[in-house]
Amino acid sequence: MCTALLPAVTPQAAVAKPKPKTVSRLYVTNFDTDTVTVINARTDAVITTIPVGETPIDVAVDAGRARAYVVNREGNTVSVINTNNNSVLTTITVGEAPQQVAVDPGRARAYVTNATDNNVSVINTDTNTVVTTIPVGEAPFGVAVDPGRARAYVTNSEDDNVSVINTDTNTVVTTIPVGDRPSDVAVDPARDRAYVTNQDSNNVSVINTDTNTVVTTIPVGDGPLSVAVDPVRDRAYVVNFDAETVSVINTATNTVVDTLTVGDEPARVTVDPSRARAYVTNYASDTVSVINTNTDDVVDTLDAGDGPVGVAVLNSTR
C-alpha cells in the first residue's frame, strides 16, 4: 500500500472544557417598592432589581428549574422569575391575601397560603398554572414542605393549629394544635421535626413529623415571626420581630443557645447550609443581616430595597 496517497491526519489539540460556573444569589422581596433585589451572595453586591407585583411578601426558589416564585400579597398573584436572566416569566393568579410559598421540586409543585380565602393554591411549576386549591384552617400564613414524607405543613394563624397536607393527594390528613397565632414553620427532615413560631405565645412548638404531635415548646423572644433550620449544624434560627433579635436553637437539645441582635423589625430568615450562612431581612432598616452559622455571629449587613421581607437563597451550577 502506498501510504503517500492516504490523507494526512493532523493531531488535534485537546480542548479544555470550561469550568461550570457556580451561582450563589439572594432574592429579597421589597414590600414597599414592589420589587425584588438580587444580591450576589459571594460578593454582597446588588446584581439587579426586578419589578414584580403589588406588595411582594415572600419568595421561594427552584434551582433545578431556574425559577423564583414571589408572592404578591395585595396583588393576589405570584410572579415567576427566570433566574437565568432575572426577568419575570409569567404571573399566576392565586387566592386572596397570599402570604407565603414553599416549593417541592420533585413533584413540580409550589404551595401558596391564601390568608383571606382560608386555603392553599397548588401551582404546577412545569406549567405555572394552579392545579388545585386545598381548604385549610383560618388565616393560613406559613408553609413548609417535607418532600421525603410527601407532606406540607401550614400554620393557621387564627385557629392556633397546623394543617398537615399529603402532597401526593393534596388533601389535609390531620390538624395539630400549637401555640397562639402561629406564623411560620420550618422542617428538619433528618430529625423528623417541624418548628412552628407562635407569635403571641413567644415560643416555638416542636412537632414530631412521624407522629404529628407536639413534643416540646421552646421559649424565645418577643413576637417570633419566622424560622429556618440548618440541619447540618443542628440549629434553628427564630426571628423575633418585636425584640429585634434572632434566637438560636440547638435542635439536638431543643434549647436556646444564643440570642443575636439584628436590624429593626426583622421579618424573615433563610439558611444556606452549604455556605454556613443565615440571612435575616430587617423591614424597617432596609437591610439584610448575615449570620455565620458556624460561629452564630452577625458578620455583615447588606443593603436591600425599601421594606425587605421575603428572602431565599439560590445556589446553582451552570
VEXVEXVO-38022 format. One record per residue: x, y, z of N, C-alpha, C in turn. Coordinates in steps of 0.1 Angstrom, whole numbers, padded with zeros to 4 digits, always signed. Each point is the difference from the previous one (the first is absolute). Layout:
<drenlos>
XYZXYZXYZ/...
</drenlos>
This chain:
<drenlos>
+0009-0012+0000-0009+0012+0000+0009+0012+0000/-0004+0010-0008+0008+0012-0001-0007+0010+0010/+0007+0001+0011-0006+0009+0011+0000+0015-0004/+0008+0003-0010+0001+0014-0004-0013+0005-0006/-0008-0010-0005-0013+0004-0006-0011+0002+0010/+0002-0004+0012-0010+0002+0011+0000+0014+0005/-0012+0005+0004+0000+0014+0005+0008+0000+0014/+0007+0011+0001+0007+0002+0013-0009+0003+0011/+0003-0005+0012-0008+0002+0012+0008+0010+0009/-0006+0011+0002+0006+0010+0009-0004-0002+0014/+0009-0002+0009-0004-0001+0015-0008+0012+0004/-0011-0002+0008-0008+0011+0005+0004+0003+0014/+0002+0012+0003+0003+0004+0014-0012-0002+0008/+0002-0004+0012-0011-0002+0010-0006+0013+0003/-0013+0000+0000-0008+0013+0003-0005-0001+0015/+0005+0010+0007-0004+0000+0015-0015+0003+0001/-0007-0007+0007-0014+0003+0003-0001+0011+0010/-0009+0009-0003-0002+0011+0010-0005-0005+0013/+0005+0005+0011-0004-0004+0013-0014+0005+0003/-0009-0008+0006-0013+0005+0003+0000+0012+0009/-0009+0009-0002-0001+0012+0008-0009-0003+0012/+0004+0003+0012-0008-0001+0012-0006+0013+0003/-0014+0000+0001-0007+0012+0003-0006-0001+0014/+0002+0010+0008-0006+0001+0013-0006+0014+0002/-0013+0000+0001-0007+0013+0000-0011+0000+0011/-0003+0013+0004-0011+0002+0009-0011+0007-0008/-0013-0004+0002-0011+0007-0006-0008+0005+0012/-0001+0014+0000-0006+0007+0012-0012+0008-0005/-0012-0003+0005-0012+0008-0004-0001+0013+0008/-0002+0011-0007-0001+0013+0006-0015+0004+0000/-0006-0002+0011-0015+0002+0002-0004+0014-0004/+0007+0010+0003-0004+0014-0002+0002+0005-0014/+0008-0007-0008+0003+0005-0013-0004-0009-0011/-0006-0012+0003-0005-0009-0010+0012-0005-0009/+0011-0003+0007+0011-0005-0008+0007-0012+0007/+0009-0006-0007+0009-0010+0006+0014+0004-0002/+0008+0000+0010+0015+0003-0001+0007-0013-0001/+0009-0001-0010+0008-0012-0002+0014+0004+0004/+0006-0008+0010+0013+0003+0006+0009-0012-0003/+0012+0003-0004+0011-0010-0001+0004-0004+0014/-0003-0012+0004+0003-0004+0014+0015-0002+0003/+0008-0001-0011+0015-0001+0002+0007+0014+0001/-0006+0009-0007+0007+0014+0000-0008+0010+0008/-0013-0003+0003-0009+0009+0007-0004+0012-0009/+0002-0001-0013-0004+0011-0009-0014-0003-0005/-0007+0011-0002-0014-0001-0006+0002-0002-0015/-0006-0010-0005+0001-0004-0014-0010+0008-0009/-0013+0000+0005-0010+0007-0007-0012+0001+0009/-0010+0008-0004-0013+0001+0007-0011-0003-0010/-0009-0008+0004-0011-0005-0009-0013+0005+0004/-0008+0007-0008-0013+0003+0003-0009-0012+0000/-0009-0001+0010-0009-0012+0001-0014+0006+0003/-0008-0008+0007-0014+0005+0003-0001+0009+0012/-0012+0002+0005-0003+0009+0011+0003-0006+0013/+0009+0006+0008+0004-0003+0014+0005-0015+0000/+0012-0002-0006+0006-0014+0001+0004-0003+0014/-0004-0011+0005+0001-0003+0014+0009-0013+0003/+0001-0009-0010+0008-0012+0002+0005-0005-0014/+0010-0009+0001+0007-0005-0012+0005-0014+0003/-0001-0009-0009+0007-0013+0001+0006-0003-0014/+0011-0008+0000+0007-0003-0013-0001-0015-0003/+0001-0003-0013+0001-0013-0005+0012+0000-0009/+0012-0004+0006+0013+0002-0007+0000-0009-0013/-0006-0012+0000+0000-0009-0011-0007+0006-0012/-0011+0007+0002-0008+0006-0010+0004+0015-0003/+0010+0005+0008+0005+0014-0002-0012+0009+0002/-0007-0001+0011-0012+0008+0002+0000+0005+0014/-0005+0012+0002-0003+0006+0013-0015+0004+0000/-0007-0004+0011-0015+0002+0001-0002+0011+0011/-0006+0011-0005-0001+0012+0009-0015+0002+0003/-0004+0000+0013-0014+0002+0004-0003+0015+0001/-0009+0005-0007-0004+0014+0000-0014+0001+0008/+0001+0005+0012-0011-0001+0009-0012+0008-0005/+0002+0013-0003-0012+0008-0004-0004-0003-0015/+0009-0006-0007-0003-0003-0014-0007-0013-0002/+0000-0008+0011-0006-0014-0001+0006-0008-0011/+0013+0001-0002+0007-0006-0010+0013-0006+0004/+0006-0008-0008+0014-0005+0001+0008+0004-0013/+0010+0007+0002+0009+0003-0011+0011-0011-0002/+0001-0005-0012+0010-0011-0002+0012+0007-0007/+0011-0001+0007+0013+0006-0006+0008-0011-0006/+0005+0003-0012+0011-0009-0006+0013+0004+0006/+0006-0008+0008+0012+0004+0007+0013-0001-0009/-0002-0005-0012+0011+0001-0010+0002+0014-0005/-0011+0008-0002+0002+0013-0005-0007+0011+0009/-0005-0005+0012-0006+0009+0010-0011+0009-0006/-0009-0006-0008-0012+0007-0005-0012-0008+0004/-0012+0007+0001-0012-0007+0003-0005-0007-0012/-0002-0013+0001-0004-0009-0010-0015+0000-0002/-0007+0000+0011-0015+0000+0000-0005+0004+0014/-0013+0002+0000-0007+0004+0013-0012-0009+0001/-0001-0006+0012-0011-0010+0003-0009+0006+0010/-0013-0001-0003-0010+0005+0010-0003-0011+0010/+0000+0003+0013-0003-0009+0010-0011+0005+0009/-0001-0004+0012-0011+0005+0009+0002+0014+0005/-0009+0003+0009+0001+0014+0006+0009+0001+0012/+0008+0010+0000+0010+0003+0010+0010-0012+0002/+0007-0004-0011+0010-0010+0002+0011+0004+0008/+0006-0009+0008+0010+0004+0010+0014-0007-0003/+0000-0013-0001+0013-0007-0002-0001-0010-0011/+0012-0005-0004+0001-0010-0010+0011-0010+0003/-0002-0013-0002+0010-0010+0001+0000-0009-0012/+0012-0004-0004+0001-0008-0013+0004-0014+0003/-0007-0009-0007+0004-0015+0000+0005-0003-0014/+0014+0001-0003+0005-0001-0013-0003-0014-0006/+0001-0011+0008-0002-0013-0005-0014-0003-0006/-0010+0006+0006-0014-0001-0004-0004+0011-0009/+0009+0009-0003-0003+0012-0009-0012+0008+0005/+0001+0003+0013-0011+0007+0006+0005+0012+0009/-0008+0010+0001+0002+0011+0009-0013+0002+0008/+0001+0002+0013-0012+0001+0009+0000+0015+0005/-0012+0006-0002-0001+0014+0004-0012+0002+0010/+0002+0006+0012-0010+0002+0009-0008+0012-0003/-0013-0001+0001-0009+0012-0003-0008+0003+0013/+0004+0011+0007-0005+0002+0013-0015+0004+0001/-0005+0007-0010-0014+0004+0000-0009-0011-0004/+0005-0008-0010-0008-0011-0005+0000-0013+0008/+0009-0001+0010+0002-0011+0008+0003-0013-0008/+0009+0002-0009+0004-0012-0009+0014+0001-0005/+0004-0010-0007+0014+0000-0006-0001-0003-0015/+0006+0009-0008+0000-0002-0014+0012-0009-0003/-0002-0010-0009+0010-0010-0004+0004+0003-0014/+0012+0004-0003+0005+0004-0013+0008-0011-0006/-0003-0004-0012+0009-0009-0008+0011+0008-0005/+0013-0002+0004+0011+0008-0003+0006-0003-0014/-0005-0011-0006+0003-0002-0014-0008+0009-0010/-0013+0002+0004-0009+0007-0009-0003+0014+0006/+0003+0002+0013-0003+0013+0006-0015+0003+0000/-0007-0010+0004-0015+0001+0001-0004-0005+0013/-0011+0005+0006-0006-0005+0012-0008-0013-0004/+0004-0011+0007-0007-0013-0004-0010-0004+0010/+0001+0006+0012-0011-0003+0010+0001+0010+0012/-0010+0000+0008+0000+0009+0012-0004-0009+0012/+0007+0001+0011-0002-0009+0011-0006+0009+0012/-0012-0003+0005-0005+0007+0012+0008-0004+0012/+0004+0010+0008+0007-0003+0013-0007+0008+0011/+0007+0005+0010-0006+0007+0011-0002+0015-0003/-0002+0007+0011-0003+0014-0002+0013+0009+0000/+0001+0008-0010+0012+0009-0002+0013-0008-0001/+0001-0008-0010+0013-0007-0002+0011+0009-0003/+0012-0002+0006+0011+0010-0002+0012-0007-0005/+0007-0008+0009+0012-0007-0004-0002-0013-0007/+0010-0004-0008-0001-0013-0006+0015-0006-0002/+0001-0013+0002+0013-0006-0002-0003-0014-0006/+0009-0005-0008-0002-0013-0007+0011-0010+0005/-0004-0012+0002+0009-0011+0003-0002-0010-0011/+0009+0001-0011-0002-0009-0012+0001-0015+0003/+0009-0003+0009+0002-0014+0003-0012-0007+0006/-0008+0007+0008-0012-0005+0006-0013+0003-0008/+0002+0008-0011-0011+0004-0008-0010+0008+0009/+0005+0010+0007-0008+0008+0009+0003+0015-0002/-0011+0008+0002+0002+0014+0001-0007+0004+0013/+0006+0009+0008-0004+0005+0013-0005+0014-0002/-0012+0003+0005-0005+0014-0002-0005+0005+0014/+0005+0012+0004-0004+0006+0012-0013+0008-0002/-0010-0003+0008-0013+0007+0000+0000+0010+0011/+0003+0013-0003+0003+0010+0011-0012+0003+0009/-0012-0001-0005-0012+0003+0008-0006-0013+0007/+0004-0011-0004-0005-0013+0006+0010-0006+0010/+0012+0006+0000+0011-0005+0009+0003-0015-0002/+0001-0004-0013+0003-0013-0003+0008-0001-0014/+0004-0012-0003+0008-0003-0012-0008-0010-0008/-0003+0002-0013-0005-0010-0009+0011-0007-0006/-0001-0014+0000+0009-0008-0007-0006-0005-0013/+0007+0003-0011-0005-0004-0013+0008-0011-0006/-0007-0010-0005+0007-0011-0008+0002+0006-0014/+0012+0002-0004+0003+0006-0013-0001-0009-0012/-0002-0013+0003-0003-0009-0011-0015+0001-0004/-0009+0002+0010-0014+0001-0003-0006+0014+0002/+0009+0009+0005-0005+0014+0003-0012+0001+0008/+0000-0008+0011-0011+0000+0010+0006+0002+0014/-0008+0006+0009+0004+0001+0014-0002-0013+0007/+0011-0005+0006-0001-0013+0007-0002+0001+0015/+0004+0012+0005-0002+0002+0015+0003+0015+0003/-0004+0003+0012+0002+0014+0005+0006-0001+0014/+0011+0008+0002+0007-0001+0013-0001+0013+0008/-0006+0000+0012+0000+0012+0008+0014+0005+0004/+0002+0013-0001+0013+0006+0004-0002+0012+0009/+0008+0010+0000-0002+0012+0009-0008+0010-0006/+0000+0012+0006-0008+0011-0004+0005+0008-0013/-0008+0000-0010+0003+0007-0012+0013-0005-0007/-0001-0012-0004+0012-0006-0007+0002+0007-0013/+0013+0004-0003+0003+0008-0012+0008-0007-0010/+0010-0008+0004+0009-0006-0010+0003-0014+0004/+0006-0008-0009+0003-0014+0003+0012-0004-0009/+0009-0008+0006+0012-0005-0008+0001-0014+0004/+0005-0008-0009+0001-0015+0001+0015-0004+0001/+0003-0009+0010+0013-0007+0001-0002-0014-0004/+0001-0005-0012-0003-0013-0004+0009-0011+0007/+0012+0004+0002+0009-0010+0006-0004-0004+0015/-0006+0010+0007-0004-0003+0014-0015-0003+0001/-0007+0000-0011-0015-0002+0000-0006+0010+0009/+0003+0013-0003-0005+0011+0008-0005+0011-0009/-0010+0008+0005-0004+0012-0006-0001+0010+0011/+0005+0012-0002+0001+0011+0009-0010+0011-0003/-0009+0004+0009-0011+0009-0003+0002+0012+0010/+0001+0012-0006+0001+0012+0009-0014+0005+0003/-0003+0002+0013-0013+0005+0005+0002+0014+0005/-0005+0009-0009+0003+0014+0002-0005+0006+0013/-0012-0004+0004-0006+0006+0013+0004-0008+0012/+0006-0012-0001+0004-0008+0011+0015+0002+0003/+0007+0007-0009+0015+0002+0001+0007-0013+0002/-0004-0010-0008+0007-0013+0001-0001-0008-0013/+0007-0011+0000+0000-0009-0012-0005-0014+0004/-0010-0004-0008-0005-0014+0002+0009-0009-0009/+0004-0011+0006+0008-0010-0007-0009-0012-0003/-0002-0003-0013-0009-0011-0004+0009-0012-0004/-0004-0012+0005+0005-0013-0005-0007-0003-0013/+0006+0000-0011-0007-0001-0013-0003-0015-0003/+0005-0009+0008-0004-0014-0001-0014-0002+0006/-0002+0006+0012-0012-0002+0007-0010+0012-0001/+0005+0011-0005-0008+0012-0002-0005+0005+0014/+0009+0000+0010-0003+0005+0013+0011+0010+0005/-0004+0009+0008+0009+0010+0006+0008-0007+0011/+0013-0001-0001+0008-0007+0010+0006+0010+0010/+0002+0013-0003+0005+0009+0009-0003+0014-0005/+0001+0010+0010-0002+0014-0004+0012+0008+0006/+0006+0009-0009+0012+0007+0003-0003+0015+0002/+0003+0006+0012-0002+0014+0001+0011+0007-0009/-0004+0011-0007+0009+0008-0008-0002+0015+0004/+0002+0009-0010-0001+0014+0003-0015+0004-0003/-0002+0014+0000-0013+0005-0002-0004+0001-0015/-0012-0006-0003-0005+0001-0013+0008-0008-0010/+0002-0013+0003+0007-0009-0010-0008-0001-0013/+0006+0004-0011-0007+0001-0013+0004-0010-0010/+0013-0004+0000+0005-0008-0010+0010-0010+0005/+0002-0011-0007+0010-0010+0005+0006-0007-0012/+0012-0004+0001+0007-0008-0010+0010-0010+0007/+0002-0011-0007+0008-0011+0007+0013-0002-0008/+0011-0002+0007+0012-0005-0006+0003-0014+0005/-0004-0010-0008+0001-0014+0005+0014-0004+0002/+0009+0006-0008+0014-0004+0001+0006+0003+0014/-0004+0012+0005+0006+0005+0012-0009-0001+0012/-0011-0008-0001-0009-0002+0011-0005+0014+0006/-0005+0008-0009-0004+0013+0004-0013+0004-0006/-0008+0008+0007-0012+0007-0005+0001+0014+0004/-0003+0009-0010+0002+0015+0002-0014+0006+0000/-0004+0007+0011-0013+0005+0002+0001+0015+0000/-0007+0007-0009-0001+0015+0000-0010+0005+0010/+0004+0008+0009-0010+0006+0010-0002+0014-0004/-0011+0002-0007-0004+0013-0006+0000+0012+0010/-0006-0002+0012-0002+0010+0010+0013+0003+0008/+0008-0011+0001+0013+0002+0008+0011+0004-0009/-0001-0001-0013+0010+0003-0010+0013-0008+0003/-0003-0013+0002+0011-0010+0003-0003-0013-0008/+0010-0009+0000-0001-0013-0005+0003-0010+0011/-0009-0009+0003+0003-0011+0010+0006-0011-0007/+0011-0006+0005+0007-0011-0006-0003-0012+0008/-0007-0010-0006-0004-0012+0007+0009-0012-0004/+0005-0007+0009+0007-0013-0002-0010-0010-0002/-0001-0006-0012-0011-0009-0003+0002-0014+0005/+0012-0002+0005+0003-0013+0007-0006+0000+0014/+0000+0012+0006-0005+0000+0014-0013+0009+0001/-0003+0006-0011-0012+0009+0000+0001+0011+0011/+0011+0006+0001+0002+0011+0009+0007+0012-0007/-0003+0012+0005+0006+0012-0006+0014+0001+0005/+0010+0001-0009+0014+0001+0004+0006+0013-0002/-0007+0009-0008+0005+0014-0002-0011+0009-0004/+0001+0013+0002-0009+0010-0005+0008+0011-0007/-0003+0003-0013+0008+0009-0008-0009+0012-0003/+0007+0012+0001-0007+0012-0004+0001+0003-0014/-0011+0003-0007+0000+0003-0014-0005+0014-0003/-0007+0002-0011-0004+0014-0003-0014+0002+0005/-0006+0011-0005-0013+0005+0005-0012-0008-0007/-0009-0006+0008-0011-0007-0004+0004-0011-0010/+0008-0010+0005+0003-0011-0008-0012-0009-0004/+0000-0004-0012-0012-0006-0006+0001-0015-0003/+0011-0003-0008+0001-0014-0004+0015-0005+0001/+0002-0013+0000+0013-0006+0000+0000-0011-0009/+0012-0002-0007+0002-0012-0008+0015-0004+0003/+0002-0013-0002+0014-0006+0003+0006-0006-0013/+0013+0002-0001+0008-0006-0011+0010-0009+0007/-0003-0013+0002+0009-0009+0007+0013-0002-0007/+0000+0001-0013+0012-0003-0008+0011+0011+0002/-0005+0012+0004+0010+0011+0002+0000+0005+0014/-0007-0008+0009+0000+0004+0015-0005+0014+0002/-0012+0003-0006-0005+0013+0002-0015+0000+0002/-0005+0009+0008-0014+0003+0001-0002+0015-0003/-0011+0003-0007-0003+0013-0004-0014+0005+0006/+0001+0012+0006-0012+0005+0007-0004+0014-0007/-0012+0001-0005-0004+0013-0005-0005+0009+0011/+0004+0012+0000-0004+0010+0010-0009+0011-0007/-0013-0002+0003-0009+0008-0008+0002+0015+0002/+0001+0005+0012+0001+0014+0003+0014+0006-0003/+0010-0009-0001+0014+0005-0002+0004-0001-0015/-0009-0006-0008+0003-0002-0015+0014-0007-0002/+0002-0010+0009+0012-0008-0001-0002-0015+0002/+0011-0007-0002+0000-0015+0002+0012-0003+0009/-0003-0006+0012+0011-0004+0009+0005-0013-0004/+0014-0002+0000+0006-0012-0004+0006-0007+0012/-0004-0012+0003+0004-0008+0012+0010-0011-0005/+0011-0001+0006+0009-0011-0002-0005-0012+0009/-0005-0010-0006-0007-0011+0008+0011-0010+0006/+0013+0002-0003+0010-0007+0007+0003+0006+0014/-0001+0013+0001+0003+0007+0012-0012+0007+0007/-0011+0000-0008-0012+0007+0005+0003+0015+0003/+0006+0006-0009+0003+0015+0001-0006+0007-0012/-0004+0012+0002-0004+0009-0011+0013+0005-0006/+0003-0003-0013+0013+0003-0006-0001+0011-0011/-0012+0003-0004-0002+0010-0011-0014+0005+0000/-0002+0012-0006-0013+0006-0002+0000+0005-0015/-0010-0005-0007-0002+0003-0014-0011+0010-0003/+0002+0009-0009-0011+0009-0004-0010-0008-0009/-0013+0003+0003-0011-0005-0009-0008+0012-0005/-0012-0003-0004-0009+0010-0004-0008+0005+0011/-0011+0007-0002-0009+0006+0010-0009-0011+0006/+0001-0003+0013-0009-0009+0006+0003-0015-0004/+0012-0005+0001+0003-0014-0003-0008-0009+0009/-0006-0011-0005-0007-0010+0008+0005-0014-0004/-0004-0005-0011+0004-0013-0004+0014-0001-0005/+0006-0012+0002+0014-0003-0004+0001-0014-0003/+0007-0003-0011+0003-0014-0004+0014+0000-0006/+0007-0012+0002+0013-0002-0006+0000-0009-0012/+0007+0004-0011+0001-0009-0011+0014-0004-0002/+0003-0013+0001+0013-0005-0003-0001-0009-0012/+0007+0003-0011-0001-0009-0012+0013+0000-0007/+0002-0010-0009+0012-0001-0008-0004+0000-0015/+0006+0008-0008-0004+0000-0014+0012+0003-0009/
</drenlos>
